[in-house]
Amino acid sequence: MLKKRLIGVITVKDGLAVQSIGYRRYLPLGKPWCIAENLDRWGADEILVLSIDRTEKNIGPDYKLLSSLAKAKLTTPLIYGGGISNKNEANKVIHAGADRICLDALLHERPRLVREIADVLGVQAIIGALPLSKIGDGVQWYNYRTKKSGKFTDELIKLFSDGMMSEALIIDWKNEGRLNSFDDSIIKNVPFNVPQIVFGGISEQSQMNKLLACGSVSAISVGNFLNYKEHAVQKIRLSLSKQNIRSALFESD
């Protein structure tokens, strides 16, 4: 049985944590390290920091942000994504304090480099981010740089089939930022067998219970909605434990 986790997501743009809505609108929330400290204190299993403007600006990973998170002395494992374009940058991100990395643009543009990164870091340190949307009877993969959606490439399918990434971050990008709107039919149409972290439009506890009951789902990721309800992480954990998901979700409890 997969160990199920609750991941707190911090979306960063121009150095600020923001509320992202459908990859189109961004509302400021504050300093990323402050939100990370809250998630750490509240008991999230992992913290995922996504610097969404680094690749678009071709300015590499946000090492300044990673430094500020390191100074916060978080005890929660940290995942970082944004601006990573080669194995040297990936390695530097890990040395700057991240436990794992999340790759997106590289999967579209230079998927062969994922194998080089895996040789340096190991496959367990790599998560592949897949913004998806339901189209007809299947799903399409969104490229935020070109603003276009298309089919999975043979190279991407082979990367997952060969075990070059430990998990896939399945993002319902159209419903991101919308209450209780994650389309669970998306996860049923992914054509490769890999543990799935689900994200986008996840806000309600009953919805989380349903998603975590899916055998392929290894974690739920929640961003905006953890910042607007007091003690949200603890309430989610309590609700899940009452639904008999506790033994799979939090081994340390």
N, C-alpha and C positions, 0 to 999 in steps of 0.2 A: 504493500500500500504506500502511495506517495505521502510524504509528510506535507501537510497543507499549511500555508503561511498567510499572514496578513502583511502586505507591503504598503507603506506610506509613500506617496509620490509627491515630489516637489518639482514643479516645472519652473525653469529659470529662463528669463529673457532679459537681455541688457543688464545682467547682474542682479535682477530682482526676481523674487518668487512671484509668480503670476497665476491667476486662475485662467486656464485655457478652455475655450468653448469652441468645439468643432474645428480646431486648427485654424480659426479665423479671427477670433476675438480674444483679447488678453486684458485681464483686470489685475492691477497690482495688489499683492498681498503683504509684501514686506521683505525683510532680509532672510535669505535662505537658511543661514545658520540658526536663526531664531526658531524657525519652523522645524528644522532638523532636531534641535534640542528638545522641542515639545514632543515630537514623535518618539525620540529616544526615551524620554521620561515616561511617556504614556504606555510604552511596551509594544511598539510595532516590532514585527519579526525582522524586517529589513527596511531600509530607506533607499528609495530610488530617486536619484537626482538627474533630471533631464535638462541639459542646457540646449534649448531648441534652436538657437540662432548661431551657434558656433560654426557648423558646417556651411551654412548659407553664406556666412561672411568670410569663409576660408581662413579662420583665425585659430584653428586648433582647439584642443581641450581647454577648459577654464581652470587652469592650475591655481589661480588666485582664489577661486571659489573652493577648490579642494583644500587649499591651505587654511581657509577660514573654518572649514568643517573639521579639519584635523585639530585646530586649536580648541574646538568645542569639546574635544575628548569624548566623542560618542562611543557608547558600548555596543550599539546596534550595528550589524553589518551594513556596509554602504555599497550601493551599486551606482556607477556613474555612466552616463551616456551623453555624447555631444562633441562633435569635432574630431573624433578619433579617425585617422585616415591611414595609419600604418602601425607596424608592430612596435616601433620605437615609442610612438605616442601612447599606445596601449600599455606598454610596460611602465612608462613614466607615470601614467594615471594610477596604476597599482601602487607604485612606490610613493605616490603623493597621498595615499591613504584609502583608496577604494579597494574593496574586497573583490568586486567583480565589475565587468564592463558590459554595456549594452550598445549594440551596433545597429545602425539603421541605413544611412546613406551608402555605406560601404557595401551592403548587401546588393544594392542596385548597380553600383558603379564599378566596384572592383572586388567581386566576391572571392576571387582567388587569394586575396590578401588575408581573408579570414583564416585560411589554413596556416599561414605564416604566424598569425597572432596566436592561434591554438598551439603551435609548436613552442612558442615562448611562454605562454601563460597557462596552458592546459585548457581543455574544453570546458571544464567545470566553471571556469572564470568568465565564460562568454555566454551572453544572452542575445538572441536575435530579435529585434523589434519589427513587428509586422502590422502596420496600420491597414486594416481590412474593412471592407464593406460588402454587404449582401447584394448580389446582382443575379436576378433570376434564380436558378437552382444552385448557384455556386457563389464563390466570393472573388473579389478582385483586390489586388495589392496596390496600395496607394504610395506614390512617390511624392513626398512633400516638396521636393526641389522643382520638379516639372509640373506639379499640380495635376498629374494624370494618374489614372488607375489602369491596371492591366493584369494579365495572368501571371502566376508564379513562373519564374524562369527555371529552366532545367538545372542551371547552376545552383540556384537556391535550394531546390528540392534535393539535389545531391549533397549539398552541405549538411542538411539536416539528416538525410539518410545515412551519411557517413559518420554521423555523431560529432560534427565539428562544433556544435553549440549545445549547451546543456539544457536550455529551455528557450521557448518562444514567448515573447511578450505580445499577446494578441490584443491589439488596440482597435476598439470600435470607434474609429476616428470621427465619424459623422455624428455620433451621439455623445462624444466627449463633453463633459460639463453639463449634461442634461440629467435630471433626476430619473433614477430607476429605468434607464433606457437601453442598457446593454443588450444587444441582439444575440441571444445565446445560440441561434442557428449558425452563426459564424464559426464557432468552435467545432461544429460538426462537419464542416466542409473544408477543413485544413487537410491537405493530401499527404501529410507525413506524420509519423508517430513520434511525438516529442512532448514532454511535459509542458503545459501551457499556463502562463501567467496571464490573467485576463484584466483588462483595464478599459475604462471609458464608459461613463454613464452608470457607474455602480455606486449606489447610495443607500439602499434599503437592506435591512438584515435578512428578510425573507429571500430577497434576490441573491444575497451572498450565500445563504444556505443552499440554495438551488444550484448555484454555480460550483460550489465546493463539493457537492454531491457527484459531479461529473468526474468520471475516472481519470480523464486526461488533464484535469485542472489541478495544478500544483499550488497555485496561490491566487489570491485576489489582490488587486492593487487599487487603492483608493487615494484620490488626490484632493480635489477641492472640498469634498464633503467632510473630511476629517478636521478641517480648519474652522467650521462654522457651528459645530456642536460640542459643547463641553463634555469632556471625558468620552469622546466618541469611540476611541480605540477600546477602552475598557468595556463599554456597553456592547460593542460588536463581539468581543471575546466572550462575554457572559452569554449573549444570545446564542452564539455558535456552540458553546459548551452545553447549553440546554437542549440543543438539537442533536446531541450525541456525536458532534464532530470534534469534540475536545481531544480525544485520544490521537486522532490523526493530525490535528492542527498544531497543538502546542505540546511537544514532548516534555518540555521542561516544567510544565505546570504540575 
